[in-house]
C-alpha cells in the first residue's frame, strides 16, 4: 500500500502552506448498500478538508472493522480493500492534523473497545480543553478507557479525538448513547462528530456549530457529512443541518435526536471564504454565491482603474467574477494552472526550485502584456505566493498589478480546527497594508472589510466566528500554555510515568505564546 504524504491541495509555492482545515467526516447507515464504497466517494468529495490520512470503519452488526492509512483517499483505498469492508453502516474520515502529529496512530476513525462492544469515531474540529480531558481520562483508571494500543515500539496516538474516544469508552455501565450524553457537554471547542458502535450511527455537533455537519437521506438509509457536496456525490438528498448542540442517532428503529446543550451558533466565516467547496451550502447560503458577493463588495470598497480582472486559480475565481461584474472591468484568465502538480516526491533541481510557482502556474503572456491587472485572491497568509505571483506577472509584461483580497487580514491563530501559520509568520501582523503591498511588489493592495465579508454570507454577524480576523473568540480559551497542536505529545508516557504525569505535561507542551507573540 503506497503511503504518500498526500499534501497536494493548496501549495502553489514550494514551502508555502496555506490555511489547512481539520478534517472531513462522513457517516452512512444503509442496509443492503455497499456502505464502504459510499463512504469512499463521500470522502473523495471531502478530500480538500484533509489530505494527510484517510480511513473507513464498517460494522456488520456484530463487529467493526477499521482500515486507515497515510495519504489521499485514492491512495489509501482500492477495490479489493473496499470489497473486504462489508456491513450496513460505516464512518469515514479524511484528516489534516490540528491536534497531534501526522502519524498513522493519529489517523481516524479512532477505534476503542468497550465493555459491551466497540466504538469507531471521526472528528472534524479542535477541542480547547484537552488538558482537562486528559486528566479525566487518567482518572478513569487502567480498566476504563485507558490510552492503550497494542503497537509495540510505535508512537502512541496523541490527538484530542483519542481522548474523546477514551472518555466515551470509559462508561461500562452505560450505552454509547448514554455515555455520549454525559461526555459531550464536557467538551469545549469545535467538534463535528460521526461515530458508531456495532448497531447505531451517531452524529453530533458542538453547541456553537463552528464546523459544518449535515444530514442527508438515501432511498434506503441516512448519511451525515461535513458538506452538502458529499451528499450530492453519493446521491443523497439534503434534509437539514445537524443543529448545534444536537446528538442524532440512526439505527434499525429509525432516526432519533436529543440535545446535549443549548445552541449558540458561531459558524466559521472562513468556511465561506476558503475552506468549503464552492458547490456546498452552509446554513442555507451557497458558498459560491457568497464568494461572488464578496468580490462584488470588494470592488465597491476598493475600486481601481484597470484593464483586466484575473483570479489566482482556483481559490480566487468566484470573488474575481464578482469583482469584474461590479466594476465593469473584463474578467479573464491570465494564468494556466497545472492541476496535476501537487507536492512532488521528486525534489526539484536548484534551477527548477528557483522558478518556484511556475511548477503550478504559468502566465498567458498575450493576455497579460501591457495590461493593468487586478489580481483577486481569497486570503494572504505569509505572502510568499502572492509575492512570487506579482513578480511573474511583471516578467510577463504586466503594466500594473493591483492585488485585491476577498477576506480581511488574517492576524490571529485559530483554535477551532484551522491550522494557520503562527502569528510571527502572518504577514498582516506588524505591517500596514501599504507596507504589505510594497513587500509583495504590487502597485496597490486592498482587503475587504469584515462587515462586507460577513454581509456577503447573509448570516448575522453575531452568529459567525471571525476570530482569525478580529481576535474575538466565541469560546473562552484556557491558559495559553494549555493550547497548541502538540499539547498531547507524550501523554502516554506522562500518564504512565507517575501520578502527576498530566500535570507535568500541561506545564510546557502547548503554544504558550500563540496569543502573545507578534
C-alpha positions as CSV (number, residue, x, y, z in Angstrom):
1,X,0.0,0.0,0.0
2,X,1.6,3.3,-1.0
3,X,2.0,5.9,1.7
4,X,2.3,9.3,0.1
5,X,2.3,12.4,2.2
6,X,-0.8,13.4,0.3
7,X,-0.4,17.1,0.9
8,X,-1.2,18.5,-2.5
9,X,-4.1,20.7,-2.1
10,X,-3.1,24.3,-1.6
11,X,0.6,24.6,-2.3
12,X,1.2,26.9,-5.2
13,X,4.6,27.9,-4.0
14,X,7.1,25.3,-2.7
15,X,7.2,25.5,1.1
16,X,4.2,27.9,1.2
17,X,1.4,26.1,3.1
18,X,-2.0,27.8,3.0
19,X,-4.5,27.5,5.8
20,X,-5.5,23.9,6.4
21,X,-8.8,22.6,7.7
22,X,-9.0,19.9,10.3
23,X,-10.9,17.1,8.6
24,X,-13.8,15.8,6.6
25,X,-16.2,13.3,8.2
26,X,-18.8,11.0,6.6
27,X,-21.2,8.5,8.1
28,X,-23.8,6.3,6.5
29,X,-26.4,3.8,7.7
30,X,-27.8,1.9,4.7
31,X,-28.6,-1.8,5.0
32,X,-28.2,-3.5,1.6
33,X,-25.9,-0.9,0.2
34,X,-22.1,-1.0,-0.4
35,X,-21.5,1.3,2.5
36,X,-17.7,1.2,2.2
37,X,-17.9,2.5,-1.4
38,X,-20.5,5.1,-0.4
39,X,-18.1,6.3,2.3
40,X,-15.1,6.3,-0.1
41,X,-16.9,8.5,-2.6
42,X,-18.2,10.7,0.3
43,X,-14.6,11.2,1.5
44,X,-13.4,11.8,-2.1
45,X,-15.8,14.7,-2.2
46,X,-14.3,16.0,1.1
47,X,-10.7,15.4,0.2
48,X,-9.9,19.2,0.3
49,X,-10.6,19.2,4.0
50,X,-7.8,16.8,4.9
51,X,-5.1,15.2,2.9
52,X,-2.7,13.6,5.4
53,X,-4.6,10.4,6.1
54,X,-7.9,8.6,5.4
55,X,-9.8,5.8,7.0
56,X,-13.1,3.9,6.9
57,X,-14.7,1.8,9.7
58,X,-17.6,-0.6,8.8
59,X,-20.0,-2.5,11.1
60,X,-21.8,-5.7,10.1
61,X,-23.9,-5.6,13.2
62,X,-21.6,-7.9,15.3
63,X,-18.1,-6.4,14.8
64,X,-16.4,-3.2,13.5
65,X,-13.5,-3.4,11.0
66,X,-11.3,-0.3,10.5
67,X,-8.9,0.4,7.6
68,X,-6.8,3.6,7.6
69,X,-3.5,4.8,6.2
70,X,-1.5,7.8,5.4
71,X,-2.2,9.6,2.1
72,X,-5.1,10.6,-0.1
73,X,-8.3,8.7,-0.1
74,X,-7.5,7.4,-3.6
75,X,-4.0,6.2,-2.3
76,X,-5.3,4.5,0.8
77,X,-8.2,2.5,-0.7
78,X,-8.6,0.2,-3.7
79,X,-11.3,-2.1,-5.0
80,X,-10.0,-5.1,-3.0
81,X,-9.8,-3.2,0.3
82,X,-13.3,-1.7,-0.1
83,X,-14.6,-5.1,-1.1
84,X,-13.4,-6.5,2.2
85,X,-15.2,-3.9,4.3
86,X,-18.7,-5.3,4.4
87,X,-21.6,-4.2,6.5
88,X,-24.6,-2.0,6.8
89,X,-23.1,1.1,8.4
90,X,-19.8,3.0,8.1
91,X,-18.0,6.1,9.3
92,X,-15.1,7.7,7.3
93,X,-12.5,10.4,7.8
94,X,-10.0,12.5,5.8
95,X,-7.6,14.1,8.1
96,X,-5.3,17.2,8.4
97,X,-3.7,17.2,11.8
98,X,-4.5,20.2,14.0
99,X,-4.0,18.3,17.3
100,X,-1.3,15.7,17.4
101,X,1.3,14.7,14.9
102,X,0.6,13.5,11.4
103,X,1.3,9.8,12.1
104,X,-0.6,6.6,11.4
105,X,-1.7,6.2,15.1
106,X,-3.5,9.5,14.8
107,X,-5.3,8.7,11.6
108,X,-9.0,8.2,12.0
109,X,-11.6,6.8,12.6
110,X,-10.3,6.2,16.1
111,X,-11.2,2.8,17.4
112,X,-11.9,1.8,21.0
113,X,-13.1,-1.5,22.6
114,X,-15.7,-1.1,25.3
115,X,-17.2,-3.4,27.9
116,X,-20.1,-4.2,25.6
117,X,-18.6,-3.8,22.1
118,X,-16.5,-1.2,20.3
119,X,-16.6,2.4,19.0
120,X,-15.3,4.0,15.8
121,X,-15.2,7.8,15.8
122,X,-14.3,10.6,13.3
123,X,-13.9,14.2,14.4
124,X,-13.7,17.5,12.5
125,X,-12.7,20.4,14.6
126,X,-10.4,21.1,17.5
127,X,-11.1,20.8,21.3
128,X,-9.7,23.5,23.5
129,X,-10.0,21.8,26.9
130,X,-7.7,18.9,26.0
131,X,-5.7,19.3,29.3
132,X,-8.9,18.8,31.3
133,X,-10.0,15.9,29.2
134,X,-6.5,14.3,29.6
135,X,-6.9,14.5,33.3
136,X,-10.4,12.9,33.1
137,X,-9.0,10.0,31.0
138,X,-6.2,9.5,33.6
139,X,-8.7,9.4,36.4
140,X,-10.8,6.8,34.7
141,X,-8.1,4.3,35.6
142,X,-6.4,1.5,33.6
143,X,-9.6,-0.6,33.2
144,X,-11.8,2.2,32.0
145,X,-10.8,3.8,28.7
146,X,-7.0,4.0,29.2
147,X,-5.0,5.2,26.2
148,X,-3.5,1.8,25.3
149,X,-2.6,0.5,21.9
150,X,-1.1,-3.0,21.1
151,X,1.5,-1.5,18.8
152,X,4.8,-2.0,20.5
153,X,7.6,0.4,19.5
154,X,5.2,2.9,17.8
155,X,4.5,6.5,18.7
156,X,1.2,6.4,20.6
157,X,-1.8,8.4,19.4
158,X,-2.0,11.9,20.9
159,X,-5.0,13.7,19.5
160,X,-7.9,15.3,21.1
161,X,-10.1,12.7,19.3
162,X,-8.2,10.0,21.0
163,X,-9.2,11.5,24.4
164,X,-12.8,11.7,23.4
165,X,-12.9,8.1,22.3
166,X,-11.4,7.0,25.6
167,X,-14.0,9.0,27.5
168,X,-16.9,7.5,25.6
169,X,-15.5,4.0,26.1
170,X,-14.9,4.6,29.8
171,X,-18.5,4.1,30.9
172,X,-19.0,0.3,31.0
173,X,-22.4,0.7,32.8
174,X,-23.9,2.9,30.0
175,X,-24.8,2.5,26.4
176,X,-22.8,4.6,23.9
177,X,-25.7,6.9,23.5
178,X,-26.0,7.5,27.3
179,X,-22.2,7.9,27.5
180,X,-22.3,10.5,24.8
181,X,-24.9,12.5,26.6
182,X,-22.6,12.6,29.6
183,X,-19.4,13.3,27.8
184,X,-20.4,15.7,25.0
185,X,-21.5,18.5,27.5
186,X,-17.9,18.4,28.9
187,X,-16.2,19.2,25.6
188,X,-15.1,22.7,24.7
189,X,-14.1,23.9,21.3
190,X,-15.2,22.8,17.8
191,X,-16.4,19.2,17.1
192,X,-18.5,17.8,14.3
193,X,-18.6,14.1,15.0
194,X,-19.6,10.9,13.3
195,X,-19.3,7.7,15.4
196,X,-20.8,4.3,15.8
197,X,-21.0,1.1,17.8
198,X,-21.9,-2.2,16.2
199,X,-25.6,-1.2,15.8
200,X,-26.1,2.5,15.8
201,X,-24.7,5.5,13.8
202,X,-24.4,8.8,15.7
203,X,-23.7,12.4,14.6
204,X,-23.1,15.3,16.9
205,X,-22.1,19.0,16.7
206,X,-20.7,21.4,19.2
207,X,-23.1,24.0,20.7
208,X,-21.5,26.8,18.6
209,X,-21.8,24.7,15.3
210,X,-18.4,26.1,14.3
211,X,-17.7,23.3,11.8
212,X,-20.4,22.3,9.3
213,X,-22.3,19.0,9.5
214,X,-25.3,18.0,7.5
215,X,-27.9,15.2,7.4
216,X,-29.0,13.5,4.1
217,X,-31.4,10.8,3.1
218,X,-30.8,7.8,0.8
219,X,-33.5,5.7,-0.6
220,X,-32.7,3.0,1.9
221,X,-30.7,4.9,4.5
222,X,-29.2,8.0,6.0
223,X,-26.0,10.0,5.6
224,X,-24.2,12.5,7.8
225,X,-21.3,14.5,6.2
226,X,-19.2,17.6,6.6
227,X,-20.5,19.3,3.5
228,X,-23.6,19.0,1.2
229,X,-21.3,18.3,-1.7
230,X,-20.6,14.9,-0.2
231,X,-24.3,14.2,-0.1
232,X,-24.6,15.0,-3.8
233,X,-21.8,12.7,-4.9
234,X,-23.5,9.6,-3.2
235,X,-27.0,10.5,-4.4
236,X,-28.3,11.6,-1.0
237,X,-30.9,14.3,-0.7
238,X,-30.2,17.1,1.8
239,X,-32.5,17.1,4.7
240,X,-31.1,19.6,7.2
241,X,-28.0,20.6,9.1
242,X,-27.2,18.8,12.3
243,X,-28.1,21.5,14.8
244,X,-25.5,22.9,17.2
245,X,-25.7,21.0,20.5
246,X,-27.6,18.1,18.9
247,X,-26.9,14.4,19.0
248,X,-28.6,12.3,16.2
249,X,-28.8,8.5,16.4
250,X,-29.8,6.2,13.5
251,X,-30.4,2.5,13.7
252,X,-33.0,-0.1,12.7
253,X,-35.7,1.8,14.6
254,X,-35.1,5.0,12.6
255,X,-33.7,8.4,13.4
256,X,-34.0,10.0,16.8
257,X,-32.5,13.2,18.2
258,X,-31.8,14.8,21.5
259,X,-30.0,17.9,22.8
260,X,-26.9,17.8,25.0
261,X,-26.6,21.6,25.0
262,X,-28.4,24.8,24.0
263,X,-27.5,26.1,20.6
264,X,-25.3,29.3,20.5
265,X,-24.4,29.5,16.7
266,X,-21.0,30.7,15.8
267,X,-20.3,29.2,12.4
268,X,-16.8,29.7,11.0
269,X,-16.8,32.5,8.4
270,X,-13.6,31.2,6.9
271,X,-15.6,28.2,5.6
272,X,-17.3,30.7,3.3
273,X,-14.1,32.4,2.4
274,X,-11.9,29.5,1.6
275,X,-12.4,26.1,3.3
276,X,-15.6,24.7,1.9
277,X,-16.2,23.5,-1.6
278,X,-17.9,26.2,-3.8
279,X,-20.7,23.8,-4.6
280,X,-21.5,23.4,-0.9
281,X,-24.2,25.2,1.0
282,X,-23.8,26.2,4.7
283,X,-26.6,27.4,6.9
284,X,-28.7,27.8,3.7
285,X,-26.2,30.0,1.9
286,X,-24.4,28.7,-1.2
287,X,-20.6,29.1,-0.8
288,X,-20.0,30.1,-4.4
289,X,-22.7,32.8,-4.2
290,X,-21.1,34.1,-1.0
291,X,-17.7,34.3,-2.6
292,X,-19.0,36.1,-5.7
293,X,-20.8,38.6,-3.5
294,X,-17.5,39.1,-1.5
295,X,-15.9,40.0,-4.8
296,X,-18.7,42.5,-5.6
297,X,-18.4,44.2,-2.3
298,X,-14.6,44.3,-2.6
299,X,-15.0,46.1,-5.9
300,X,-17.2,48.7,-4.2
301,X,-14.8,49.2,-1.3
302,X,-11.5,49.1,-3.3
303,X,-12.0,50.2,-6.9
304,X,-9.1,50.7,-9.2
305,X,-8.7,51.7,-12.9
306,X,-7.5,48.6,-14.7
307,X,-7.9,46.6,-18.0
308,X,-8.4,43.1,-16.7
309,X,-9.6,41.3,-13.5
310,X,-8.0,37.9,-13.1
311,X,-8.1,35.3,-10.3
312,X,-5.4,33.3,-8.6
313,X,-6.6,29.9,-9.7
314,X,-8.8,28.4,-8.4
315,X,-9.4,29.8,-5.0
316,X,-9.8,33.4,-6.2
317,X,-12.1,32.7,-9.1
318,X,-15.6,33.3,-7.6
319,X,-14.5,36.6,-6.0
320,X,-12.8,37.7,-9.2
321,X,-16.0,37.1,-11.1
322,X,-17.9,39.3,-8.6
323,X,-15.2,42.0,-8.8
324,X,-15.4,42.1,-12.6
325,X,-19.2,42.2,-12.6
326,X,-19.4,45.0,-10.1
327,X,-16.5,47.1,-11.6
328,X,-17.3,46.5,-15.2
329,X,-13.7,45.6,-15.9
330,X,-13.4,42.5,-18.1
331,X,-12.8,39.1,-16.4
332,X,-10.0,37.0,-17.9
333,X,-7.8,34.0,-17.1
334,X,-4.2,35.3,-17.1
335,X,-2.7,32.2,-15.6
336,X,-2.8,28.5,-16.6
337,X,-2.7,26.0,-13.7
338,X,-1.3,22.5,-13.9
339,X,-4.0,20.6,-11.9
340,X,-1.8,17.5,-11.6
341,X,1.1,19.0,-9.8
342,X,1.0,18.6,-6.1
343,X,3.7,18.3,-3.6
344,X,6.1,16.3,-5.6
345,X,8.0,13.3,-4.2
346,X,10.9,14.3,-6.5
347,X,13.0,17.1,-5.2
348,X,13.3,19.8,-8.0
349,X,16.8,20.8,-9.0
350,X,18.1,24.2,-7.9
351,X,17.2,25.6,-11.3
352,X,13.6,24.5,-11.1
353,X,13.3,25.4,-7.5
354,X,14.1,29.0,-8.3
355,X,11.2,29.0,-10.7
356,X,9.0,28.2,-7.7
357,X,5.4,28.9,-8.5
358,X,5.9,28.1,-12.2
359,X,5.6,24.4,-11.3
360,X,1.9,25.1,-10.9
361,X,1.1,28.4,-12.6
362,X,2.2,29.8,-15.9
363,X,1.2,33.2,-17.3
364,X,-0.6,33.8,-20.6
365,X,1.7,36.5,-21.9
366,X,-0.6,37.6,-24.8
367,X,-3.3,38.2,-22.2
368,X,-1.1,40.0,-19.6
369,X,1.4,42.0,-21.6
370,X,0.8,45.8,-21.4
371,X,-2.3,45.4,-19.2
372,X,-3.2,46.9,-15.9
373,X,-4.2,43.9,-13.8
374,X,-6.5,43.4,-10.8
375,X,-5.4,40.1,-9.2
376,X,-8.0,38.7,-6.9
377,X,-7.3,36.0,-4.2
378,X,-9.2,34.8,-1.2
379,X,-6.6,35.4,1.5
380,X,-3.0,36.2,2.3
381,X,-1.2,34.2,4.9
382,X,2.6,34.5,4.7
383,X,2.6,36.4,1.3
384,X,5.2,34.2,-0.4
385,X,2.8,33.0,-3.1
386,X,1.4,36.5,-3.9
387,X,5.0,37.9,-4.0
388,X,6.1,35.3,-6.5
389,X,2.9,35.7,-8.5
390,X,3.4,39.5,-8.8
391,X,7.0,39.0,-9.9
392,X,5.9,36.5,-12.5
393,X,3.1,38.8,-13.9
394,X,5.6,41.7,-14.2
395,X,8.0,39.5,-16.0
396,X,5.2,38.6,-18.4
397,X,4.8,42.3,-19.3
398,X,2.0,43.5,-16.9
399,X,1.9,47.3,-16.8
400,X,0.4,47.4,-13.3
401,X,-0.5,44.8,-10.7
402,X,-3.2,45.6,-8.2
403,X,-3.9,42.9,-5.6
404,X,-7.4,42.6,-4.1
405,X,-8.2,40.1,-1.3
406,X,-11.7,38.9,-0.6
407,X,-11.1,38.5,3.2
408,X,-9.7,40.8,5.8
409,X,-6.1,40.5,7.0
410,X,-5.5,37.2,8.9
411,X,-4.0,38.3,12.2
412,X,-4.9,35.7,14.8
413,X,-4.5,31.9,15.3
414,X,-7.4,29.5,15.1
415,X,-8.0,27.1,17.9
416,X,-11.1,25.5,16.4
417,X,-9.8,23.5,13.5
418,X,-7.8,25.6,11.1
419,X,-4.0,25.3,11.1
420,X,-2.8,28.8,10.1
421,X,0.8,29.9,10.3
422,X,2.0,31.2,13.6
423,X,1.3,34.9,14.4
424,X,5.0,35.6,13.7
425,X,4.6,34.2,10.2
426,X,1.4,36.0,9.3
427,X,2.3,38.9,7.0
428,X,-0.5,41.1,8.3
429,X,1.0,41.3,11.8
430,X,3.3,44.2,12.2
431,X,2.9,45.6,8.7
432,X,0.4,48.2,7.3
433,X,-1.5,47.5,4.1
434,X,0.8,49.8,2.2
435,X,3.9,48.1,3.7
436,X,2.5,44.7,2.7
437,X,1.8,45.9,-0.9
438,X,5.4,47.1,-1.1
439,X,6.6,43.7,0.3
440,X,4.6,41.9,-2.4
441,X,5.8,44.3,-5.1
442,X,2.2,45.3,-6.0
443,X,1.1,48.7,-7.2
444,X,-1.7,48.6,-4.7
445,X,-3.3,46.2,-2.2
446,X,-6.7,46.2,-0.6
447,X,-8.7,43.8,1.6
448,X,-12.4,43.5,2.0
449,X,-13.8,44.8,5.4
450,X,-15.0,42.4,8.0
451,X,-18.5,43.8,7.8
452,X,-18.7,43.5,4.0
453,X,-17.4,39.9,4.1
454,X,-20.0,39.0,6.8
455,X,-22.8,40.6,4.8
456,X,-21.9,38.5,1.8
457,X,-22.6,35.4,3.8
458,X,-26.2,36.6,4.7
459,X,-25.5,35.1,8.1
460,X,-26.0,37.5,11.1
461,X,-22.6,38.7,12.3
462,X,-23.2,37.5,15.9
463,X,-23.7,34.0,14.5
464,X,-20.3,33.8,12.9
465,X,-16.8,33.1,14.4
466,X,-14.5,35.8,13.0
467,X,-11.6,35.2,15.4
468,X,-8.8,34.8,12.9
469,X,-9.7,38.3,11.6
470,X,-10.6,40.2,14.7
471,X,-9.2,38.2,17.7
472,X,-12.7,37.8,19.3
473,X,-13.0,34.1,20.2
474,X,-16.6,32.8,20.7
475,X,-15.5,30.2,23.2
476,X,-13.4,31.1,26.3
477,X,-9.9,29.7,25.8
478,X,-7.8,28.1,28.5
479,X,-4.5,29.5,29.6
480,X,-2.1,29.8,26.7
481,X,0.2,27.1,27.9
482,X,-2.7,24.7,27.6
483,X,-3.1,25.3,23.9
484,X,-1.2,24.1,20.9
485,X,-1.2,21.4,18.3
486,X,1.3,19.2,20.1
487,X,0.0,19.7,23.7
488,X,-0.7,16.0,24.0
489,X,2.6,14.6,22.6
490,X,4.0,12.4,25.3
491,X,0.6,11.9,27.1
492,X,1.0,8.1,27.2
493,X,4.4,8.3,28.8
494,X,3.3,11.1,31.2
495,X,0.2,9.2,32.3
496,X,2.1,6.0,33.0
497,X,5.3,7.6,34.4
498,X,3.9,9.0,37.6
499,X,0.7,10.1,39.3
500,X,1.5,13.8,38.4
501,X,2.1,13.0,34.7
502,X,-0.7,15.0,33.3
503,X,0.2,18.0,35.5
504,X,3.8,17.9,34.2
505,X,2.5,17.5,30.7
506,X,0.4,20.6,31.0
507,X,3.2,22.7,32.2
508,X,5.0,23.2,28.9
509,X,3.9,21.3,25.9
510,X,1.4,23.9,24.5
511,X,1.6,27.0,22.4
512,X,2.1,29.3,25.4
513,X,3.0,32.3,23.2
514,X,0.4,31.7,20.5
515,X,-1.7,34.7,21.5
516,X,1.1,36.9,22.7
517,X,3.8,36.8,20.1
518,X,3.7,39.3,17.2
